C-alpha cells in the first residue's frame, strides 16, 4: 500500500518537474522567436513538447505547445513539419486562432491557396473577436491592457477586406499574417507588463 502511494507521489513529482522545465523552455523559445532566431526557438519548443506534449502557455491567451512548434517550423521554412504540428495544435483545441492563422500561411506557401486563405481568414477573425471579447468582458481587469490603440484589430480588418477583394495581393497577405503573429506574441508581454505596473500603482495608492 505504502509502495503504491510512494510511486504515485514520484509520478506526480516528476510530472510537475517536467511541466516546470517545459515552461522554462517555452519562455526561452519565445524570446528567441521574437528576435527572429528561429532555429534556436524551434529547438526550445521541441524540447518543451518532448517533456510535456500537453503543455499550454499563457493565462489570458492560452496556446498549446504544438502551436509554438508549428509556428517556429514555419518561420524556419520547414513547411511539411509545420503543417503537421499546426494541425495537431488544432486537433487539441480548434480555437487556437494563432495556429489556424499559421496553418493558413503554411498552406498558401505550400501552394494550396484556396484552403490556405480560408484558414488565414478564420484565424484573423478569431484573433480579432477574442481581443474584442476580452476588452469588453474584462474591461475592468486584464482586458483593458490588450490592443489599447486597436492597432492589431485595425490591421486585421484591413487584411480581411483585402482578402475578400479581387485585387488580393498574396505576398502582402503573407507578410501581414506573419506580422500579426509576431505582433500578437509581443502583445502578450506588453499587456502583462502594463497589468503588473497597474497593480503596483494601485498597491502604492492604498498604502
Order of alpha helices (4+ residues) and beta strands (2+ residues): alpha-alpha-beta-beta-alpha-alpha-alpha-alpha-alpha-alpha
